[in-house]
Amino acid sequence: MSVETNQGNSTKGADAIDEAIAKGIDFDGTPIPPAKLDLYNKVMALEANRQRSGVSNTMRSRIVRIGAKHIPQAELDQQLVEAGFAPLKEKEIAFFYGGK
């Protein structure tokens, strides 16, 4: 089996944004302004030093935040419960699904 490397500019996948930020170049080829990069790096450094509440909590947060973009509310709620996570909270429903 061969290993493929991404040598082009990809806008897909979880790492695409991080790669673009590291290069300082937006997907359209324009440079990201230094002030934006500086603020981003400052906030990410703060986040890197934050105490974590646990892997399961972080996994659930990511599932909800990203899953809400792709999965209907009832389906995501059911999948969370089936996987052993807490169901969607009212505030998550309001935020991610507009209270629908």
MOMOPE-V912611 format. One record per backbone hydrogen bond with DSSP energy under -1.0 kcal/mol. NH is the residue of the N-H (numbers start at 1). CO is the residue of the C=O. Records with the same first field share a line. If there is no record, write none. Layout:
# MOMOPE-V912611
NH=CO + CO
This chain:
# MOMOPE-V912611
7=5
16=13
19=15
20=16
21=17
22=18
23=19
24=20
25=20
26=30
29=26
32=24
37=33
38=34
39=35
40=36
41=37
42=38
43=39
44=40
45=41
46=42
47=43
48=44
49=45
50=47
58=54
59=55
60=56
61=57
62=58
63=59
64=60
65=61
66=62
67=63
68=64
69=66
70=67
71=67
76=72
77=73
78=74
79=75
80=76
81=77
82=78
83=79
84=81
85=80
93=89
94=90
95=91
96=92
97=93
99=93
100=97
